[in-house]
Amino acid sequence: MDKDLRIIISGGGTGGHIFPAISIANAIKEKCPKASILFVGALGRMEMQRVPAAGYEIVGLPICGFDRKNLLKNVKVLYKIWKSQRMAKKIIKDFKPMAAVGVGGYASGPTLNKCAAMGIPCLIQEQNSYAGVTNKLLAKKAEKICVAYHGMERFFPAEKIILTGNPVRQALLNTTISREEAIKSFGLDPEKKTILVVGGSLGARTVNQSMLKHLDEIEASGAQVIWQTGKYYHADILQQTEGKNLKNVKILDFISDMGAAYKAADLVISRAGASSISEFCLLGTPVILVPSPNVAEDHQTKNAMALVEKGAALYVKDAEAEEKLVGLALETVKDDNKLADLNKNILKLALPNSAEIIADEVIKLAIREK
């Protein structure tokens, strides 16, 4: 049967959508090596590069989001939605999928709407603790809804929900490098406590400004920092730190081996994206979350609070980060009891084997008798 299995996976826009989508595809291929998988993404978005790099075919739709500031521009958006729906219908007719998976993001709307209308069973995967607009709209048409948090009955029909957790990058879980080796790979001292600062692949302005403001305190603290600035901010930060002779701060634009970075870290400072949080839970990583204020419906704050309320993470508001973040991090990284509590509590929230569980549900939808 697996040579006949044909699955469409649609969505993207951010790594938080794309990494789970690729993990689900990998899990399907692991179970059914001859399965055909087609991704449908949004033209100009990062999935158009990341998916082919992972070895999968992708087709792009000219879809984009509504402009809430300039309503006149939405005439163009409506045309793109109409065109994307027509394209999605042709893609589905040509590919003949047996099931469709939506991971959120612009492209999943027209793709899964058309799949449902054509009688193809659909599954959606919601990464966040607060459901996205596209997934809320698709929920009525989906047969299964895979979620990462308890209490999602607020958004979706309870009988469709399966608590699976979020699929994460498998390479992170497969890291065999020791903490000492990991720290040395960044040119730092294994004897010192290490803080990893990440703001996503593009970086986070507030987190970077917080670091710049307190470099002297970091140097004097006895701790050391691996600081991923993001490519967008990197040149400016190198210019601002030139001549400072930073011995305990390793400044990088991008970290390709996040498995080593997490292994090196006693504490992480991060935004509160759903995929990152799932990684922290599975790895037991003590973390200070600084939710981005620039996301739909403030879902990063809701993601963060789901951990904070269980003593599984610390939290600093974006607006207060420049004053409070570095001080809290330096205080926490020296407190072995606090780190141990954070590790213990966040591990309790881990939901392992998410990609495999979701893949099983997709395969069941695809092969069931009509």
CORHURA-V187901 format. One record per pair of residues at least 12 apart in sequence whose C-alpha atoms are under 8 Angstrom apart, sorted by sequence separation. I is the first residue (numbers start at 0). J is the second residue. D is the distance in Angstrom with one decimal. If there is no record, write none. Layout:
I J D
I J D
//
This chain:
8 20 7.0
24 36 7.1
38 50 7.7
47 59 7.1
64 76 7.1
99 111 6.7
63 76 6.5
149 162 7.3
237 250 7.9
290 303 6.9
62 76 7.4
123 137 7.8
146 160 6.9
148 162 6.9
99 114 7.0
123 138 7.5
144 159 5.6
145 160 5.9
146 161 6.2
147 162 5.9
288 303 6.4
8 24 7.8
63 79 7.3
143 159 4.9
144 160 4.8
145 161 4.9
146 162 5.0
147 163 5.8
148 164 7.0
38 55 7.2
40 57 6.8
42 59 4.7
62 79 5.4
63 80 7.7
138 155 6.3
139 156 7.9
142 159 6.3
143 160 6.2
144 161 6.1
145 162 5.9
146 163 5.8
147 164 3.7
267 284 7.2
269 286 7.1
271 288 5.7
37 55 7.0
38 56 6.2
39 57 5.5
40 58 6.2
41 59 4.9
42 60 5.5
61 79 5.8
62 80 5.7
123 141 6.5
138 156 7.7
143 161 7.2
145 163 5.9
146 164 6.0
147 165 5.6
233 251 7.4
266 284 6.8
267 285 6.4
268 286 5.8
269 287 6.4
270 288 5.5
271 289 6.4
272 290 7.7
36 55 7.2
37 56 5.6
38 57 4.4
39 58 4.9
40 59 4.8
41 60 4.8
42 61 5.5
61 80 7.6
121 140 7.3
122 141 5.4
125 144 7.4
127 146 7.8
128 147 7.1
135 154 6.6
145 164 7.7
146 165 7.4
233 252 5.3
265 284 7.6
266 285 5.1
267 286 4.6
268 287 4.9
269 288 5.2
270 289 4.9
271 290 4.9
36 56 7.5
37 57 5.9
38 58 6.3
39 59 5.8
40 60 6.1
41 61 6.0
42 62 7.2
99 119 7.0
101 121 7.6
103 123 7.7
121 141 4.8
122 142 5.9
123 143 6.6
124 144 5.9
125 145 6.3
126 146 6.3
127 147 6.8
128 148 5.6
135 155 7.1
232 252 7.8
265 285 7.0
266 286 5.6
267 287 6.2
268 288 6.1
269 289 6.0
270 290 4.9
271 291 7.1
37 58 7.7
39 60 7.2
41 62 5.7
61 82 7.4
62 83 6.0
98 119 5.6
99 120 6.4
100 121 5.9
101 122 6.4
102 123 5.9
103 124 7.2
120 141 7.1
121 142 5.7
122 143 4.8
123 144 5.0
124 145 4.7
125 146 5.1
126 147 5.8
127 148 7.4
128 149 8.0
130 151 7.8
207 228 6.4
266 287 7.7
268 289 7.4
269 290 8.0
270 291 6.2
41 63 7.3
61 83 6.0
87 109 6.5
88 110 7.6
91 113 7.9
97 119 6.2
98 120 5.1
99 121 4.8
100 122 4.9
101 123 4.6
102 124 4.9
103 125 6.9
120 142 6.5
121 143 7.0
122 144 5.8
123 145 6.2
124 146 6.1
125 147 7.0
129 151 7.8
226 248 7.0
228 250 7.0
229 251 7.7
230 252 4.8
60 83 5.4
87 110 5.4
91 114 7.0
96 119 7.3
97 120 7.3
98 121 5.8
99 122 6.3
100 123 5.6
101 124 6.2
102 125 6.5
122 145 7.5
128 151 7.2
224 247 6.2
225 248 6.1
226 249 5.9
227 250 6.3
228 251 6.2
229 252 4.8
230 253 6.5
261 284 7.6
98 122 7.8
100 124 7.5
102 126 7.9
130 154 6.6
223 247 4.5
224 248 4.7
225 249 4.9
226 250 5.0
227 251 4.9
228 252 5.1
229 253 5.8
288 312 7.0
84 109 5.1
88 113 6.0
108 133 6.0
112 137 7.1
115 140 6.2
202 227 7.3
203 228 7.4
211 236 7.9
222 247 7.1
223 248 5.7
224 249 6.1
225 250 6.4
226 251 6.0
227 252 5.4
228 253 7.1
287 312 6.0
288 313 6.1
289 314 6.1
290 315 7.8
292 317 6.9
60 86 7.2
83 109 6.5
84 110 7.0
87 113 6.8
88 114 7.8
107 133 7.5
108 134 7.9
111 137 7.4
115 141 7.5
202 228 5.3
203 229 7.3
225 251 7.6
227 253 5.7
273 299 7.5
276 302 8.0
285 311 7.7
286 312 5.5
287 313 4.6
288 314 4.8
289 315 5.2
290 316 6.8
291 317 6.6
4 31 7.9
60 87 7.6
201 228 7.8
202 229 3.7
218 245 7.0
227 254 6.7
272 299 5.9
285 312 6.5
286 313 6.4
287 314 5.4
288 315 6.3
289 316 5.8
290 317 6.4
6 34 7.7
8 36 7.3
12 40 8.0
103 131 7.1
105 133 7.3
112 140 7.5
194 222 7.5
196 224 7.2
201 229 4.4
202 230 6.8
204 232 7.7
218 246 7.2
271 299 5.0
287 315 7.1
289 317 5.7
2 31 7.5
4 33 7.6
5 34 5.9
6 35 6.4
7 36 5.8
8 37 6.3
9 38 5.5
10 39 6.7
11 40 6.2
12 41 7.3
17 46 6.3
21 50 7.1
80 109 7.4
84 113 7.1
104 133 6.9
108 137 7.1
192 221 7.7
193 222 6.0
194 223 6.2
195 224 5.8
196 225 6.1
197 226 6.5
198 227 7.0
200 229 5.2
201 230 5.6
202 231 6.8
211 240 7.9
218 247 5.9
270 299 7.7
271 300 7.1
273 302 6.7
311 340 7.7
312 341 6.1
1 31 5.0
2 32 7.7
3 33 7.6
4 34 4.8
5 35 4.7
6 36 4.9
7 37 4.9
8 38 4.8
9 39 4.6
10 40 5.4
11 41 7.3
103 133 6.2
191 221 6.9
192 222 5.0
193 223 4.9
194 224 4.7
195 225 4.8
196 226 4.8
197 227 5.1
198 228 6.9
199 229 6.7
200 230 7.0
201 231 5.7
202 232 6.8
217 247 7.6
218 248 7.6
272 302 7.4
310 340 7.8
311 341 5.0
1 32 7.0
2 33 4.5
3 34 6.5
4 35 6.1
5 36 5.8
6 37 6.4
7 38 5.7
8 39 6.3
9 40 5.9
10 41 7.5
13 44 7.9
14 45 7.8
103 134 6.1
191 222 5.7
192 223 6.3
193 224 5.6
194 225 6.3
195 226 6.1
196 227 5.9
197 228 6.9
198 229 6.8
201 232 7.8
217 248 8.0
271 302 6.4
289 320 7.4
310 341 6.6
311 342 7.3
1 33 5.6
2 34 5.3
3 35 7.6
5 37 7.9
7 39 7.2
12 44 5.4
13 45 6.7
17 49 7.7
21 53 7.3
191 223 6.6
193 225 7.4
195 227 7.9
196 228 8.0
197 229 7.9
271 303 5.8
311 343 7.7
1 34 5.3
2 35 7.6
11 44 7.5
12 45 6.0
13 46 7.7
17 50 7.7
101 134 7.9
311 344 4.7
312 345 7.1
11 45 7.5
12 46 6.5
310 344 6.2
311 345 4.4
11 46 5.8
225 260 7.9
309 344 7.0
310 345 7.7
187 223 7.6
126 164 7.7
126 165 6.0
306 345 7.4
185 225 7.7
64 105 6.7
287 328 7.4
63 105 6.1
62 105 6.3
62 106 6.3
60 106 6.6
200 253 6.5
285 338 6.0
286 341 7.7
285 341 5.2
284 341 7.7
285 342 5.4
283 341 7.9
284 342 5.9
283 342 4.9
187 247 7.4
268 328 7.8
283 343 7.1
285 345 7.6
284 345 7.3
187 249 7.8
266 328 7.7
283 345 5.7
186 249 7.9
283 346 4.9
41 105 6.7
185 249 7.3
282 346 7.2
40 105 7.9
41 106 5.3
195 260 7.1
280 345 5.2
281 346 6.3
40 106 5.2
195 261 7.4
266 332 6.1
279 345 7.4
280 346 5.2
39 106 6.7
40 107 7.5
203 270 7.9
265 332 6.6
280 347 7.7
39 107 7.6
195 263 8.0
280 348 6.0
281 349 5.0
195 264 5.5
280 349 4.7
281 350 7.1
193 263 6.8
194 264 5.4
195 265 7.9
197 267 7.6
199 269 8.0
280 350 7.9
281 351 6.8
39 110 7.5
193 264 5.1
194 265 6.0
195 266 6.3
196 267 5.9
197 268 6.2
198 269 5.7
199 270 7.4
192 264 7.8
193 265 5.4
194 266 4.9
195 267 4.7
196 268 4.8
197 269 5.2
198 270 5.8
266 338 7.7
277 349 7.0
192 265 6.3
193 266 6.7
194 267 5.6
195 268 6.2
196 269 6.3
197 270 7.5
265 338 7.7
194 268 7.4
182 259 7.9
181 259 5.1
182 260 7.8
181 260 6.8
178 259 7.9
181 262 6.3
182 263 5.0
20 102 6.4
181 263 5.2
19 102 7.6
176 259 6.8
206 289 7.8
174 258 5.7
178 262 5.4
179 263 7.2
17 102 7.9
173 258 8.0
174 259 7.1
177 262 7.1
178 263 5.0
16 102 5.9
171 257 6.7
172 258 7.4
176 262 7.6
16 103 6.4
171 258 4.4
16 104 7.1
170 258 6.8
5 94 7.7
7 96 6.0
5 95 7.1
6 96 5.1
9 99 7.7
5 96 4.8
6 97 6.0
7 98 6.6
8 99 5.9
9 100 6.2
10 101 5.9
11 102 7.0
4 96 7.9
5 97 5.5
6 98 5.3
7 99 4.7
8 100 4.6
9 101 5.0
10 102 5.2
11 103 6.5
12 104 5.8
4 97 6.8
5 98 7.2
6 99 5.8
7 100 6.2
8 101 6.0
9 102 6.4
10 103 5.1
11 104 4.9
12 105 7.3
6 100 7.6
8 102 7.6
9 103 7.7
10 104 4.7
11 105 7.1
10 105 6.2
11 106 7.1
10 106 4.9
11 107 7.9
9 106 6.1
10 107 4.5
9 107 4.8
9 110 6.8
9 111 7.7
167 274 6.5
171 278 8.0
222 329 7.3
165 273 7.6
166 274 7.6
217 325 7.9
165 274 6.5
212 321 7.2
220 329 7.2
16 126 7.7
167 277 6.9
172 282 7.4
222 332 7.9
15 126 7.7
166 277 7.7
167 278 6.1
209 320 6.2
210 321 7.8
165 277 6.0
205 317 6.7
209 321 4.2
213 325 6.8
217 329 7.5
164 277 7.3
208 321 6.5
209 322 7.2
206 320 7.0
205 320 6.9
206 321 7.5
209 324 6.8
210 325 6.8
205 321 7.0
209 325 6.8
194 328 7.7
194 332 7.3
193 332 7.6
192 332 6.6
192 333 7.3
23 166 7.0
22 166 6.0
22 167 6.7
127 272 7.9
19 165 6.6
22 168 6.6
127 273 5.4
19 166 4.9
22 169 7.5
126 273 5.6
18 166 7.6
19 167 6.0
126 274 7.1
18 167 6.7
19 168 7.6
18 168 6.5
131 295 7.7
129 296 7.9
129 298 5.6
128 298 7.0
127 298 6.9
127 299 7.9
129 301 6.7
128 301 6.3
129 302 7.5
128 302 5.4
127 302 6.4
128 305 7.6
164 349 7.7
165 350 7.7
164 350 5.2
166 352 7.4
163 350 6.6
164 351 7.3
166 353 5.0
167 354 7.7
165 353 5.8
166 354 4.8
164 353 5.4
165 354 7.3
163 353 5.2
163 356 6.6
163 357 7.0
147 350 8.0
145 357 7.1
143 360 7.9
122 361 6.9
121 364 7.9
120 364 6.3
120 365 7.2
19 274 7.5
18 274 7.7
15 272 6.7
15 273 6.5
16 274 8.0
15 274 5.2
14 274 8.0
15 275 7.7
100 361 7.5
99 361 7.8
98 361 6.7
98 362 7.9
98 364 6.3
97 364 7.8
98 365 4.9
97 365 4.8
97 366 7.4
26 354 5.9
27 355 7.5
26 355 5.4
23 354 4.9
27 358 5.2
22 354 5.9
23 355 7.2
26 358 5.9
27 359 7.6
23 357 6.8
24 358 7.6
19 354 7.5
23 358 5.9
27 362 7.6
6 365 7.8
5 365 8.0
4 365 7.3
4 366 7.8
//
